[in-house]
Amino acid sequence: MKIDPHSYAESFITEDPFKTYARARGVEIGAHDVTPGVGAYLKHLAFTLSAQSVVEIGTGSGVGSLWLLDGMLASGTLTSIDDEMEHTQIAKLAFADAEISPTRYRLITNSVLDVISKLTDRAYDLVVVRHDPQDLAFVISEAHRILRSGGAMVIDSFFGGSKVNDPAQRDPKTVALRDAGKIIKNDTEHWVSTLLPTGDGLLVATKL
């Protein structure tokens, strides 16, 4: 049976049982998690950056966190922020199942905007955004502030359920995603960017 290229890429790197169990818990409560293809890309990116300090905005069930931790330095710390306590709780279960040391992560349940504004300047290697698109203009500005030069930001699900590429779609979240893309694409003094068709779209930008 012929498999389309997107599906083939999504299943090219398979998830381990810990991610599979975490994903199943996320489905039960409606958490928004990375696809396997996105997870594999994030692991590769974290490894390429030799990431020591990573911020994840939108913990979900912890699937994306596990992929990131797989690619980060063993001495690294992941700061994952979510405004839903239920997400934080099931992510803790995922980390415990995978025997991730508590010294390797910080799970913060609070307003994303409040937390990110308090993070240290130029202290992070990678910022992954999986959150309400209507906050993206502020998040992009803060991500640039906290990233080191050469660090990267990834906006997951940038296609917004295949709406961003459809000019007829004008709902607030879709418009916010389009605007975020314009902000990054046009700000060539601060970002080098690209758009990848992995998962539901990844907007990737490296800080100059």
Accessible surface in RSA format (square Angstrom, percent):
REM  Atomic radii and reference values for relative SASA: ProtOr
REM  Chains: A
REM  Algorithm: Lee & Richards
REM  Probe-radius: 1.40
REM  Slices: 20
REM RES _ NUM      All-atoms   Total-Side   Main-Chain    Non-polar    All polar
REM                ABS   REL    ABS   REL    ABS   REL    ABS   REL    ABS   REL
RES MET A   1   219.98 113.9 137.80  91.2  82.18 195.7 112.02  95.2 107.96 143.0
RES LYS A   2   196.63  95.9 162.18  99.5  34.45  82.0 112.95 101.7  83.68  89.1
RES ILE A   3    89.44  50.9  69.07  51.5  20.37  49.1  72.14  52.0  17.29  46.9
RES ASP A   4    73.39  51.4  65.26  65.0   8.13  19.2  37.77  88.9  35.62  35.5
RES PRO A   5   111.54  81.3 102.15  93.1   9.40  34.2 108.11  89.3   3.43  21.3
RES HIS A   6    85.53  46.7  77.62  53.9   7.92  20.3  68.45  70.5  17.09  19.9
RES SER A   7    48.98  41.4  43.04  57.4   5.94  13.7  21.79  46.4  27.19  38.1
RES TYR A   8   125.41  58.6 125.15  71.2   0.27   0.7  87.04  65.4  38.37  47.3
RES ALA A   9    62.84  57.8  50.61  78.1  12.23  27.8  54.12  76.2   8.72  23.1
RES GLU A  10    25.43  14.6  24.16  18.3   1.27   3.0  23.15  44.8   2.28   1.9
RES SER A  11    69.00  58.3  55.00  73.4  14.00  32.2  45.59  97.1  23.40  32.8
RES PHE A  12   137.10  68.6 112.32  69.6  24.78  64.5 117.47  71.2  19.62  56.2
RES ILE A  13    80.23  45.7  77.06  57.4   3.17   7.6  78.62  56.6   1.61   4.4
RES THR A  14   113.07  80.4  93.73  95.0  19.34  46.1  65.83  88.4  47.24  71.4
RES GLU A  15    34.95  20.1  12.36   9.4  22.59  53.8   6.18  12.0  28.77  23.5
RES ASP A  16    52.16  36.5  44.08  43.9   8.08  19.1  31.71  74.6  20.45  20.4
RES PRO A  17    78.20  57.0  74.43  67.9   3.76  13.7  78.11  64.5   0.09   0.6
RES PHE A  18    81.18  40.6  80.92  50.1   0.26   0.7  80.92  49.1   0.26   0.7
RES LYS A  19     6.25   3.0   6.25   3.8   0.00   0.0   0.24   0.2   6.01   6.4
RES THR A  20    68.16  48.5  66.77  67.7   1.39   3.3  55.53  74.6  12.63  19.1
RES TYR A  21   124.02  57.9 121.48  69.1   2.54   6.6  81.98  61.6  42.04  51.8
RES ALA A  22     0.09   0.1   0.00   0.0   0.09   0.2   0.09   0.1   0.00   0.0
RES ARG A  23    56.28  23.6  56.11  28.6   0.17   0.4  40.65  55.6  15.63   9.5
RES ALA A  24    54.16  49.8  46.74  72.1   7.42  16.9  52.38  73.8   1.78   4.7
RES ARG A  25    51.55  21.6  50.84  25.9   0.71   1.7  27.40  37.4  24.16  14.6
RES GLY A  26     0.09   0.1   0.00   N/A   0.09   0.1   0.09   0.2   0.00   0.0
RES VAL A  27   112.82  74.2  94.72  85.7  18.10  43.6  99.18  86.2  13.63  37.0
RES GLU A  28   147.32  84.6 107.69  81.5  39.63  94.3  42.57  82.3 104.75  85.5
RES ILE A  29    54.74  31.1  22.28  16.6  32.46  78.2  31.33  22.6  23.40  63.5
RES GLY A  30    65.38  80.6   0.00   N/A  65.38  80.6  34.64  95.1  30.74  68.8
RES ALA A  31    17.37  16.0   0.00   0.0  17.37  39.5   0.25   0.3  17.12  45.4
RES HIS A  32    98.77  54.0  89.61  62.3   9.15  23.4  73.60  75.8  25.17  29.3
RES ASP A  33    22.28  15.6   6.73   6.7  15.55  36.8   4.43  10.4  17.84  17.8
RES VAL A  34     0.72   0.5   0.00   0.0   0.72   1.7   0.72   0.6   0.00   0.0
RES THR A  35    47.55  33.8  46.03  46.7   1.52   3.6  47.01  63.1   0.55   0.8
RES PRO A  36    41.85  30.5  41.81  38.1   0.04   0.2  41.81  34.5   0.04   0.3
RES GLY A  37     8.57  10.6   0.00   N/A   8.57  10.6   4.93  13.5   3.64   8.2
RES VAL A  38     0.79   0.5   0.79   0.7   0.00   0.0   0.79   0.7   0.00   0.0
RES GLY A  39     0.00   0.0   0.00   N/A   0.00   0.0   0.00   0.0   0.00   0.0
RES ALA A  40    19.31  17.8  13.81  21.3   5.50  12.5  14.46  20.4   4.85  12.8
RES TYR A  41    53.91  25.2  48.34  27.5   5.57  14.5  41.75  31.4  12.16  15.0
RES LEU A  42     0.13   0.1   0.13   0.1   0.00   0.0   0.13   0.1   0.00   0.0
RES LYS A  43    81.81  39.9  81.81  50.2   0.00   0.0  33.91  30.5  47.89  51.0
RES HIS A  44   117.35  64.1 112.91  78.5   4.44  11.4  81.38  83.9  35.97  41.9
RES LEU A  45    21.75  12.1  21.66  15.5   0.09   0.2  21.75  15.3   0.00   0.0
RES ALA A  46     0.00   0.0   0.00   0.0   0.00   0.0   0.00   0.0   0.00   0.0
RES PHE A  47   149.65  74.9 143.28  88.7   6.37  16.6 143.84  87.2   5.81  16.6
RES THR A  48    88.52  63.0  60.45  61.3  28.08  66.9  61.84  83.1  26.69  40.3
RES LEU A  49    31.90  17.8  21.42  15.3  10.47  26.3  25.17  17.7   6.73  18.1
RES SER A  50    65.00  54.9  56.43  75.3   8.57  19.7  24.75  52.7  40.25  56.4
RES ALA A  51     0.00   0.0   0.00   0.0   0.00   0.0   0.00   0.0   0.00   0.0
RES GLN A  52    70.17  39.2  70.17  51.3   0.00   0.0  38.99  83.0  31.17  23.6
RES SER A  53    27.82  23.5  27.82  37.1   0.00   0.0   4.00   8.5  23.82  33.4
RES VAL A  54     0.02   0.0   0.00   0.0   0.02   0.1   0.00   0.0   0.02   0.1
RES VAL A  55     0.00   0.0   0.00   0.0   0.00   0.0   0.00   0.0   0.00   0.0
RES GLU A  56     0.00   0.0   0.00   0.0   0.00   0.0   0.00   0.0   0.00   0.0
RES ILE A  57     0.00   0.0   0.00   0.0   0.00   0.0   0.00   0.0   0.00   0.0
RES GLY A  58     7.13   8.8   0.00   N/A   7.13   8.8   7.02  19.3   0.11   0.3
RES THR A  59     0.99   0.7   0.70   0.7   0.29   0.7   0.00   0.0   0.99   1.5
RES GLY A  60     3.01   3.7   0.00   N/A   3.01   3.7   1.97   5.4   1.05   2.3
RES SER A  61     0.29   0.2   0.10   0.1   0.19   0.4   0.10   0.2   0.19   0.3
RES GLY A  62     0.00   0.0   0.00   N/A   0.00   0.0   0.00   0.0   0.00   0.0
RES VAL A  63     0.00   0.0   0.00   0.0   0.00   0.0   0.00   0.0   0.00   0.0
RES GLY A  64     0.61   0.8   0.00   N/A   0.61   0.8   0.00   0.0   0.61   1.4
RES SER A  65     0.00   0.0   0.00   0.0   0.00   0.0   0.00   0.0   0.00   0.0
RES LEU A  66     5.96   3.3   5.52   3.9   0.44   1.1   5.58   3.9   0.38   1.0
RES TRP A  67     5.59   2.2   5.59   2.7   0.00   0.0   5.59   3.0   0.00   0.0
RES LEU A  68     0.00   0.0   0.00   0.0   0.00   0.0   0.00   0.0   0.00   0.0
RES LEU A  69     3.91   2.2   0.48   0.3   3.42   8.6   0.75   0.5   3.16   8.5
RES ASP A  70    69.93  49.0  39.79  39.6  30.14  71.3  12.46  29.3  57.47  57.3
RES GLY A  71     4.31   5.3   0.00   N/A   4.31   5.3   0.92   2.5   3.39   7.6
RES MET A  72    12.53   6.5   0.00   0.0  12.53  29.8   0.24   0.2  12.29  16.3
RES LEU A  73    77.21  43.0  73.56  52.6   3.66   9.2  76.95  54.0   0.26   0.7
RES ALA A  74    90.04  82.8  69.56 107.4  20.48  46.6  72.10 101.5  17.94  47.5
RES SER A  75    82.23  69.5  55.70  74.3  26.52  61.1  53.45 113.8  28.78  40.3
RES GLY A  76     1.11   1.4   0.00   N/A   1.11   1.4   0.00   0.0   1.11   2.5
RES THR A  77    44.79  31.9  43.44  44.0   1.35   3.2  23.88  32.1  20.91  31.6
RES LEU A  78     0.00   0.0   0.00   0.0   0.00   0.0   0.00   0.0   0.00   0.0
RES THR A  79     2.35   1.7   2.35   2.4   0.00   0.0   0.00   0.0   2.35   3.6
RES SER A  80     0.28   0.2   0.02   0.0   0.26   0.6   0.02   0.0   0.26   0.4
RES ILE A  81     0.00   0.0   0.00   0.0   0.00   0.0   0.00   0.0   0.00   0.0
RES ASP A  82     9.00   6.3   8.36   8.3   0.64   1.5   1.93   4.5   7.07   7.1
RES ASP A  83    77.71  54.4  54.23  54.0  23.48  55.5  17.71  41.7  60.00  59.8
RES GLU A  84    89.31  51.3  88.58  67.0   0.72   1.7  13.81  26.7  75.49  61.6
RES MET A  85   106.35  55.1 101.12  66.9   5.23  12.5  91.62  77.9  14.74  19.5
RES GLU A  86    90.72  52.1  87.44  66.2   3.28   7.8  25.82  49.9  64.90  53.0
RES HIS A  87    31.09  17.0  31.09  21.6   0.00   0.0  21.71  22.4   9.38  10.9
RES THR A  88     5.31   3.8   5.31   5.4   0.00   0.0   4.19   5.6   1.12   1.7
RES GLN A  89    97.74  54.7  93.93  68.6   3.81   9.1  29.38  62.5  68.37  51.9
RES ILE A  90    18.68  10.6  18.68  13.9   0.00   0.0  18.68  13.5   0.00   0.0
RES ALA A  91     0.00   0.0   0.00   0.0   0.00   0.0   0.00   0.0   0.00   0.0
RES LYS A  92   109.14  53.2 106.16  65.1   2.98   7.1  52.72  47.5  56.42  60.1
RES LEU A  93    95.32  53.1  93.94  67.2   1.38   3.5  95.32  66.9   0.00   0.0
RES ALA A  94     0.06   0.1   0.00   0.0   0.06   0.1   0.06   0.1   0.00   0.0
RES PHE A  95     0.05   0.0   0.05   0.0   0.00   0.0   0.05   0.0   0.00   0.0
RES ALA A  96    69.57  64.0  46.99  72.5  22.57  51.4  57.02  80.3  12.55  33.2
RES ASP A  97    61.78  43.3  45.07  44.9  16.71  39.5  15.18  35.7  46.60  46.5
RES ALA A  98    22.58  20.8   6.49  10.0  16.09  36.6   6.64   9.4  15.94  42.2
RES GLU A  99   157.39  90.4 125.82  95.2  31.57  75.2  47.15  91.2 110.24  90.0
RES ILE A 100    30.06  17.1  20.71  15.4   9.35  22.5  22.55  16.2   7.51  20.4
RES SER A 101    48.15  40.7  39.98  53.4   8.18  18.8  35.98  76.6  12.18  17.1
RES PRO A 102    99.93  72.8  89.25  81.4  10.68  38.8  89.53  73.9  10.40  64.6
RES THR A 103   114.04  81.1  89.77  91.0  24.27  57.8  84.02 112.9  30.02  45.4
RES ARG A 104    42.96  18.0  42.87  21.9   0.08   0.2  19.87  27.2  23.09  14.0
RES TYR A 105    38.52  18.0  29.56  16.8   8.95  23.3  10.82   8.1  27.70  34.1
RES ARG A 106   109.95  46.2 104.69  53.4   5.26  12.5  56.17  76.8  53.78  32.6
RES LEU A 107    30.69  17.1   2.65   1.9  28.04  70.5   2.65   1.9  28.04  75.5
RES ILE A 108    45.00  25.6  41.55  31.0   3.45   8.3  44.48  32.0   0.53   1.4
RES THR A 109    43.89  31.2  16.88  17.1  27.00  64.4  14.88  20.0  29.01  43.9
RES ASN A 110    81.20  56.0  72.37  69.9   8.83  21.3  10.32  24.8  70.88  68.5
RES SER A 111    44.76  37.8  36.17  48.3   8.60  19.8  28.30  60.3  16.46  23.1
RES VAL A 112     3.12   2.1   0.57   0.5   2.54   6.1   0.57   0.5   2.54   6.9
RES LEU A 113    58.45  32.6  56.69  40.6   1.76   4.4  56.85  39.9   1.60   4.3
RES ASP A 114    74.53  52.2  72.49  72.1   2.04   4.8   9.63  22.7  64.90  64.7
RES VAL A 115    14.53   9.6  12.91  11.7   1.62   3.9  14.40  12.5   0.14   0.4
RES ILE A 116     0.00   0.0   0.00   0.0   0.00   0.0   0.00   0.0   0.00   0.0
RES SER A 117    52.48  44.3  31.42  41.9  21.06  48.5  20.15  42.9  32.33  45.3
RES LYS A 118   168.86  82.4 135.55  83.2  33.31  79.3  91.58  82.4  77.29  82.3
RES LEU A 119    16.35   9.1  11.15   8.0   5.20  13.1  12.80   9.0   3.55   9.6
RES THR A 120    90.37  64.3  82.81  84.0   7.56  18.0  54.93  73.8  35.44  53.6
RES ASP A 121    63.56  44.5  52.42  52.2  11.14  26.3  10.70  25.2  52.86  52.7
RES ARG A 122   161.61  67.9 143.14  73.0  18.47  44.0  43.13  58.9 118.48  71.8
RES ALA A 123    45.71  42.0  21.60  33.3  24.11  54.8  31.79  44.8  13.92  36.9
RES TYR A 124    20.30   9.5  19.97  11.4   0.33   0.9   7.60   5.7  12.70  15.7
RES ASP A 125    16.35  11.5  16.35  16.3   0.00   0.0   0.04   0.1  16.31  16.3
RES LEU A 126     0.00   0.0   0.00   0.0   0.00   0.0   0.00   0.0   0.00   0.0
RES VAL A 127     0.00   0.0   0.00   0.0   0.00   0.0   0.00   0.0   0.00   0.0
RES VAL A 128     0.00   0.0   0.00   0.0   0.00   0.0   0.00   0.0   0.00   0.0
RES VAL A 129     1.70   1.1   1.33   1.2   0.37   0.9   1.33   1.2   0.37   1.0
RES ARG A 130    12.27   5.2   2.01   1.0  10.26  24.4   3.08   4.2   9.19   5.6
RES HIS A 131    48.16  26.3  22.85  15.9  25.30  64.7  16.31  16.8  31.85  37.1
RES ASP A 132    55.19  38.7  45.02  44.8  10.17  24.1  19.45  45.8  35.75  35.6
RES PRO A 133    21.40  15.6  20.54  18.7   0.85   3.1  20.66  17.1   0.73   4.6
RES GLN A 134    99.30  55.5  69.08  50.5  30.22  71.9  19.59  41.7  79.71  60.5
RES ASP A 135    35.94  25.2  31.35  31.2   4.58  10.8   4.68  11.0  31.26  31.2
RES LEU A 136     4.22   2.4   3.85   2.8   0.37   0.9   3.96   2.8   0.26   0.7
RES ALA A 137    64.43  59.2  52.89  81.6  11.54  26.3  53.30  75.1  11.13  29.5
RES PHE A 138    86.00  43.0  78.16  48.4   7.85  20.4  83.56  50.7   2.45   7.0
RES VAL A 139     1.05   0.7   1.05   1.0   0.00   0.0   1.05   0.9   0.00   0.0
RES ILE A 140     5.73   3.3   5.73   4.3   0.00   0.0   5.73   4.1   0.00   0.0
RES SER A 141    68.31  57.7  55.82  74.5  12.49  28.8  31.03  66.1  37.27  52.2
RES GLU A 142    22.35  12.8  22.35  16.9   0.00   0.0   0.00   0.0  22.35  18.2
RES ALA A 143     0.00   0.0   0.00   0.0   0.00   0.0   0.00   0.0   0.00   0.0
RES HIS A 144    40.05  21.9  40.05  27.8   0.00   0.0  24.61  25.4  15.44  18.0
RES ARG A 145    66.90  28.1  57.84  29.5   9.06  21.6  55.68  76.1  11.22   6.8
RES ILE A 146     0.00   0.0   0.00   0.0   0.00   0.0   0.00   0.0   0.00   0.0
RES LEU A 147     0.00   0.0   0.00   0.0   0.00   0.0   0.00   0.0   0.00   0.0
RES ARG A 148    76.22  32.0  75.44  38.5   0.78   1.9  41.83  57.2  34.39  20.8
RES SER A 149    77.41  65.4  62.16  83.0  15.25  35.1  36.03  76.7  41.38  58.0
RES GLY A 150    30.88  38.1   0.00   N/A  30.88  38.1  23.88  65.5   7.00  15.7
RES GLY A 151     0.00   0.0   0.00   N/A   0.00   0.0   0.00   0.0   0.00   0.0
RES ALA A 152     1.82   1.7   1.82   2.8   0.00   0.0   1.82   2.6   0.00   0.0
RES MET A 153     0.31   0.2   0.30   0.2   0.01   0.0   0.27   0.2   0.04   0.1
RES VAL A 154     0.09   0.1   0.09   0.1   0.00   0.0   0.09   0.1   0.00   0.0
RES ILE A 155     3.21   1.8   3.21   2.4   0.00   0.0   3.21   2.3   0.00   0.0
RES ASP A 156     9.54   6.7   3.36   3.3   6.18  14.6   0.13   0.3   9.41   9.4
RES SER A 157    21.69  18.3  18.64  24.9   3.05   7.0  13.91  29.6   7.77  10.9
RES PHE A 158    10.13   5.1  10.13   6.3   0.00   0.0  10.13   6.1   0.00   0.0
RES PHE A 159    46.28  23.2  46.28  28.7   0.00   0.0  46.28  28.1   0.00   0.0
RES GLY A 160    23.09  28.5   0.00   N/A  23.09  28.5  15.72  43.1   7.36  16.5
RES GLY A 161    55.43  68.4   0.00   N/A  55.43  68.4  34.81  95.5  20.62  46.2
RES SER A 162    75.41  63.7  64.77  86.4  10.63  24.5  29.06  61.9  46.34  64.9
RES LYS A 163    85.11  41.5  84.89  52.1   0.22   0.5  41.91  37.7  43.19  46.0
RES VAL A 164    21.06  13.9  14.51  13.1   6.55  15.8  14.51  12.6   6.55  17.8
RES ASN A 165   106.55  73.5  76.74  74.2  29.81  71.8  41.65 100.3  64.90  62.7
RES ASP A 166    49.74  34.8  47.52  47.3   2.22   5.3  14.31  33.7  35.43  35.3
RES PRO A 167   115.00  83.8  98.73  90.0  16.27  59.1 104.24  86.1  10.77  66.9
RES ALA A 168    83.78  77.0  50.82  78.4  32.96  75.0  62.19  87.6  21.58  57.2
RES GLN A 169    59.50  33.3  58.34  42.6   1.16   2.8   1.95   4.2  57.55  43.6
RES ARG A 170   162.85  68.4 140.16  71.4  22.69  54.0  55.40  75.7 107.45  65.1
RES ASP A 171    47.24  33.1  38.06  37.9   9.19  21.7  36.72  86.4  10.53  10.5
RES PRO A 172    90.00  65.6  80.08  73.0   9.92  36.1  87.20  72.0   2.80  17.4
RES LYS A 173   109.51  53.4 109.48  67.2   0.03   0.1  53.64  48.3  55.88  59.5
RES THR A 174     2.81   2.0   2.51   2.5   0.30   0.7   0.17   0.2   2.64   4.0
RES VAL A 175    36.47  24.0  36.36  32.9   0.12   0.3  36.47  31.7   0.00   0.0
RES ALA A 176    19.28  17.7  11.84  18.3   7.44  16.9  17.02  24.0   2.26   6.0
RES LEU A 177     8.40   4.7   8.40   6.0   0.00   0.0   8.40   5.9   0.00   0.0
RES ARG A 178    36.70  15.4  31.59  16.1   5.11  12.2  30.71  42.0   5.99   3.6
RES ASP A 179    62.12  43.5  60.88  60.6   1.24   2.9  20.04  47.2  42.08  42.0
RES ALA A 180     1.39   1.3   0.39   0.6   0.99   2.3   0.92   1.3   0.46   1.2
RES GLY A 181    10.52  13.0   0.00   N/A  10.52  13.0   9.57  26.3   0.95   2.1
RES LYS A 182   112.51  54.9 111.64  68.5   0.87   2.1  65.14  58.6  47.37  50.5
RES ILE A 183    71.79  40.9  62.78  46.8   9.00  21.7  70.17  50.5   1.61   4.4
RES ILE A 184     0.86   0.5   0.16   0.1   0.70   1.7   0.16   0.1   0.70   1.9
RES LYS A 185   134.79  65.8 126.46  77.6   8.33  19.8  71.95  64.8  62.85  66.9
RES ASN A 186   107.64  74.2  81.20  78.5  26.44  63.7  31.73  76.4  75.91  73.4
RES ASP A 187    44.49  31.2  38.10  37.9   6.40  15.1  16.91  39.8  27.58  27.5
RES THR A 188    97.62  69.4  85.10  86.3  12.52  29.8  58.04  78.0  39.59  59.8
RES GLU A 189   145.43  83.5 122.28  92.5  23.15  55.1  49.20  95.2  96.23  78.6
RES HIS A 190    79.48  43.4  79.03  54.9   0.45   1.2  48.71  50.2  30.77  35.8
RES TRP A 191     7.41   3.0   3.73   1.8   3.68   8.7   0.00   0.0   7.41  12.0
RES VAL A 192    90.69  59.7  83.48  75.6   7.22  17.4  87.43  76.0   3.26   8.8
RES SER A 193    41.59  35.1  11.92  15.9  29.67  68.3   1.89   4.0  39.71  55.6
RES THR A 194    71.56  50.9  61.66  62.5   9.90  23.6  46.62  62.6  24.94  37.7
RES LEU A 195    82.40  45.9  59.25  42.4  23.16  58.2  59.25  41.6  23.16  62.3
RES LEU A 196    47.76  26.6  47.60  34.1   0.16   0.4  47.76  33.5   0.00   0.0
RES PRO A 197    92.77  67.6  90.33  82.3   2.43   8.8  90.43  74.7   2.34  14.5
RES THR A 198    36.38  25.9  31.27  31.7   5.11  12.2  15.60  20.9  20.78  31.4
RES GLY A 199    13.58  16.7   0.00   N/A  13.58  16.7   3.35   9.2  10.23  22.9
RES ASP A 200    39.74  27.8  35.87  35.7   3.87   9.2  24.71  58.2  15.03  15.0
RES GLY A 201     0.00   0.0   0.00   N/A   0.00   0.0   0.00   0.0   0.00   0.0
RES LEU A 202     0.00   0.0   0.00   0.0   0.00   0.0   0.00   0.0   0.00   0.0
RES LEU A 203    11.31   6.3  10.92   7.8   0.39   1.0  10.92   7.7   0.39   1.0
RES VAL A 204    11.84   7.8  11.14  10.1   0.70   1.7  11.14   9.7   0.70   1.9
RES ALA A 205     0.37   0.3   0.18   0.3   0.19   0.4   0.37   0.5   0.00   0.0
RES THR A 206    49.47  35.2  49.41  50.1   0.06   0.1  26.59  35.7  22.89  34.6
RES LYS A 207    17.14   8.4  15.32   9.4   1.82   4.3   8.83   8.0   8.30   8.8
RES LEU A 208    98.66  54.9  64.20  45.9  34.46  86.6  85.79  60.2  12.87  34.6
END  Absolute sums over single chains surface
CHAIN  1 A    10040.4       8307.1       1733.3       6038.2       4002.3
END  Absolute sums over all chains
TOTAL         10040.4       8307.1       1733.3       6038.2       4002.3
